[in-house]
């Protein structure tokens, strides 16, 4: 097979079979120091597609950063086909300040396609579009739930795309959810540019989670192997067929007070089944919360102190819950059997509408 040409990005050309860390200037911080978008580009020794994996577009969603670090333990450019662009902290400002947003309080994932001379969020979105999205034919964007929430590892895709469904099945998360594209999001922009994108939601903001990281690492590697960037290993891991859903609903606190959860993410629930009880400071006048549908809990609030109307459970509706019961496991069960990820290195939806 012919050797590929060097991969040109920013002001660098990367030779086949090599990797390079780039720091692309975005702006100056208030201190006058330069703020840059950090990328690592692995350019394979054989021709193939260009793919990006991005994390922390919301700066406090750091599980994806850990996933990218662990991926590097498994990737060697000399054994790859195509080019992989890794962006472990797209929202560099929020990542440094442990915040979801940028310093101007804008949501980067509602700021695409951006504008070269626009707001700070617009400039960063424009840089990522030019330097990453427009160079790739596939993207995988890594997210977590918001602060004080947990998401069962799940892949979200736009509806009506057999290719995205194929890639999501190859990723093999516990559940695949068809969800709408939101204006200004990276996923909506990529769709406009005809760049298919998978979005992983897994874990909790400002926390590393062993199960979420493991699902992410193995899922990305499976997708890269599926599209021919990596060699498939004999005796590849056997995975369950993911659950699929195209409808979900939030269940909200019926009163303010202190909640006692009965269910959590990953649990199978029946319509009318008990999810939690919310009572007063002494536990008095408890009000029960029930599932409105048959399905699986794909997200839950981790903070037990709630206001009336707070979103506490996210339930994906599944038409065949008996089949789900054979495949899904609770978080506790999954963590107990999952293999721990590699030791940490140097580091340390599109979230749901509430």
Residue pairs with C-beta under 8 A, 6 or more apart in sequence:
1 46
1 47
2 47
3 16
3 45
3 46
3 47
4 16
4 43
4 44
4 45
4 46
4 47
4 48
5 16
6 13
6 14
6 15
6 16
6 43
7 13
7 14
7 41
7 43
7 50
7 83
8 14
9 22
9 39
9 41
9 85
9 131
9 135
10 22
10 24
10 131
12 20
12 22
14 20
14 41
14 43
15 43
16 43
16 44
16 45
16 46
16 77
17 43
17 44
17 45
17 77
17 78
18 43
18 77
19 40
19 41
19 42
19 43
19 77
20 40
20 41
20 43
21 38
21 39
21 40
22 38
22 39
22 40
22 41
23 36
23 37
23 38
23 39
24 36
24 37
24 39
24 127
24 131
25 34
25 35
25 36
26 35
26 36
26 37
26 92
26 123
26 124
26 127
27 34
27 35
27 120
27 123
27 124
28 34
28 35
29 35
35 92
35 93
36 92
37 87
37 90
37 92
37 124
37 127
37 128
37 131
38 87
38 88
38 89
38 92
39 85
39 86
39 87
39 131
39 132
40 72
40 85
40 86
40 88
41 83
41 84
41 85
41 86
42 75
42 77
42 80
42 83
42 84
42 86
43 77
43 83
44 77
44 78
44 79
44 80
44 81
44 82
44 83
44 84
44 229
45 77
45 78
45 79
45 80
45 81
46 80
46 81
46 82
47 81
47 82
48 80
48 81
48 82
48 83
48 227
48 228
48 229
49 82
49 83
49 136
49 137
49 138
49 227
49 228
49 229
50 82
50 83
50 84
50 85
50 135
50 136
50 137
50 138
51 82
51 83
51 84
51 85
51 136
51 137
51 138
51 139
51 140
51 224
51 227
51 229
52 84
52 85
52 86
52 87
52 132
52 133
52 135
52 136
52 138
52 139
52 140
53 67
53 68
53 71
53 84
53 85
53 86
53 87
53 139
53 140
53 141
53 142
53 220
54 64
54 87
54 90
54 128
54 132
54 139
54 140
54 141
54 142
54 186
55 61
55 62
55 63
55 64
55 65
55 67
55 68
55 87
55 88
55 89
55 90
55 141
55 142
56 62
56 64
56 65
56 88
56 89
56 90
56 91
56 94
56 95
56 142
57 90
57 91
57 108
57 109
57 141
57 143
57 186
58 91
58 94
58 100
58 101
58 107
58 108
58 109
58 143
58 144
58 205
58 351
59 89
59 91
59 92
59 93
59 94
59 95
59 96
59 97
59 98
59 99
59 100
59 101
59 102
60 94
60 95
60 98
60 99
60 100
60 147
60 205
60 206
61 100
61 142
61 143
61 144
61 205
62 95
62 144
62 205
62 206
62 207
62 208
62 348
63 142
63 144
63 202
63 203
63 204
63 207
63 208
63 209
63 212
63 213
63 216
64 88
64 141
64 142
64 143
64 144
64 200
64 216
65 88
65 89
65 95
65 347
65 348
66 208
66 213
66 341
66 344
66 347
66 348
67 142
67 213
67 216
67 217
67 220
68 86
68 87
68 88
68 142
69 88
69 344
69 345
69 347
70 213
70 217
70 341
70 342
71 86
71 217
71 220
71 221
72 86
73 342
74 217
74 221
75 84
75 230
79 230
79 231
80 229
80 230
81 228
81 229
81 230
82 227
82 228
82 229
84 224
84 229
85 132
85 135
85 136
87 128
87 132
89 95
90 108
90 124
90 128
91 101
91 102
91 108
91 124
92 124
93 99
93 102
93 103
93 120
93 124
94 100
94 101
94 102
94 108
97 103
98 206
100 107
100 146
100 147
100 205
101 107
101 108
102 108
102 120
102 121
102 124
103 120
104 119
104 120
104 121
106 119
106 120
106 121
107 121
108 121
108 124
108 125
109 184
109 185
109 186
109 349
109 350
110 182
110 183
110 184
110 185
111 119
111 121
111 122
111 124
111 125
111 184
112 125
112 129
112 184
112 185
112 186
112 188
112 189
113 125
113 126
113 129
113 189
114 121
114 122
114 123
114 124
114 125
114 126
114 127
114 128
114 129
115 122
115 123
115 126
116 123
116 126
117 123
118 126
128 186
129 189
133 139
133 186
133 189
133 190
133 193
133 195
134 193
136 195
137 195
137 196
138 167
138 195
138 196
138 197
138 227
139 186
139 190
139 195
139 196
139 197
139 198
140 197
140 198
140 199
140 200
140 220
140 223
141 186
141 187
141 197
141 198
141 199
141 200
141 350
142 200
142 202
142 216
143 151
143 199
143 200
143 201
143 202
143 349
143 350
143 351
144 151
144 201
144 202
144 203
144 204
144 205
144 207
144 212
145 151
145 201
145 203
145 204
145 205
145 299
145 351
145 352
146 205
146 351
146 352
146 354
147 204
147 205
147 206
148 204
148 205
148 301
148 302
148 303
149 204
149 205
149 299
149 300
149 301
149 302
150 203
150 204
150 264
150 265
150 299
150 300
150 302
150 331
151 201
151 202
151 203
151 204
151 265
151 298
151 299
151 314
152 174
152 175
152 202
152 265
152 266
152 296
152 297
152 298
152 299
152 331
153 173
153 174
153 200
153 201
153 202
153 203
153 211
153 212
153 215
153 216
153 219
154 173
154 174
154 175
154 176
154 177
154 200
154 201
154 202
154 298
155 168
155 171
155 173
155 175
155 176
155 177
155 198
155 199
155 200
155 201
155 219
155 242
156 176
156 177
156 178
156 179
156 198
156 199
156 200
156 201
156 349
156 350
157 164
157 165
157 167
157 168
157 176
157 177
157 178
157 179
157 198
157 199
158 164
158 178
158 179
158 180
158 181
158 187
158 191
159 178
159 180
159 246
161 196
163 196
164 196
164 197
164 198
165 176
166 226
167 196
167 198
167 223
167 226
167 227
168 176
168 198
168 242
169 176
169 241
169 242
170 222
170 223
170 225
170 226
171 198
171 200
171 219
171 220
171 222
171 223
172 218
172 219
172 222
172 239
172 240
172 241
172 242
173 200
173 202
173 215
173 219
173 242
174 215
174 240
174 242
174 243
174 266
174 327
174 328
174 329
174 334
175 242
175 243
175 244
175 245
175 296
175 298
175 316
175 328
176 242
176 243
176 244
176 245
177 244
177 245
177 246
177 248
177 298
177 316
178 244
178 245
178 246
179 248
179 349
179 350
181 187
181 188
181 191
182 188
182 350
185 350
186 197
186 350
187 197
187 199
187 350
190 196
190 197
191 197
198 223
199 349
199 350
200 215
200 216
200 219
201 299
201 349
201 351
202 209
202 212
202 213
202 215
202 216
203 209
203 211
203 212
203 213
204 302
208 348
210 335
210 338
210 340
210 341
211 331
211 334
211 335
211 338
213 341
214 338
214 339
214 340
214 341
215 338
217 341
218 237
221 230
222 236
222 239
224 230
225 231
225 232
225 236
240 327
241 327
242 327
243 296
243 316
243 318
243 324
243 327
243 328
245 295
245 296
245 316
245 317
245 318
247 293
247 316
247 317
248 295
248 298
248 314
248 315
248 316
248 317
249 292
249 293
249 314
249 315
249 317
250 311
250 312
250 313
250 314
250 315
250 352
250 354
251 275
251 289
251 290
251 291
251 292
251 311
251 312
251 313
251 314
251 315
252 309
252 310
252 311
252 312
253 259
253 278
253 289
253 306
253 307
253 308
253 309
253 310
253 312
254 278
254 287
254 289
254 308
255 278
255 285
255 287
255 308
256 278
256 306
256 307
256 308
257 278
257 279
257 280
257 281
257 305
257 306
258 278
258 279
258 280
258 281
258 283
258 304
258 305
258 306
259 276
259 277
259 278
259 289
259 301
259 304
259 305
259 306
259 312
260 276
260 277
260 278
260 279
260 283
260 286
260 304
261 275
261 276
261 300
261 304
261 312
262 274
262 275
262 276
262 277
263 269
263 273
263 274
263 275
263 276
263 291
263 297
263 300
263 313
264 297
264 300
264 330
264 331
264 332
265 297
265 298
265 299
265 300
265 330
265 331
266 296
266 297
266 328
266 329
266 330
266 331
266 333
266 334
267 296
267 297
267 330
268 295
268 296
268 321
268 324
268 325
268 328
269 275
269 291
269 294
269 295
269 296
269 297
269 315
269 321
270 291
270 294
270 321
271 290
271 291
271 292
271 293
271 294
272 290
272 291
273 290
273 291
274 288
274 289
274 290
275 289
275 290
275 291
275 297
275 312
275 313
276 288
276 289
276 312
276 313
277 286
277 287
277 288
277 289
278 286
278 287
278 289
278 306
279 285
279 286
279 287
289 312
289 313
291 313
291 315
292 315
293 315
293 317
294 317
294 318
294 319
294 321
295 315
295 316
295 317
295 318
295 321
295 324
296 315
296 316
296 318
296 321
296 324
296 328
297 313
297 314
297 315
298 314
298 315
298 316
299 313
299 314
299 352
300 312
300 313
300 314
301 310
301 311
301 312
301 313
306 312
311 352
311 354
314 352
318 324
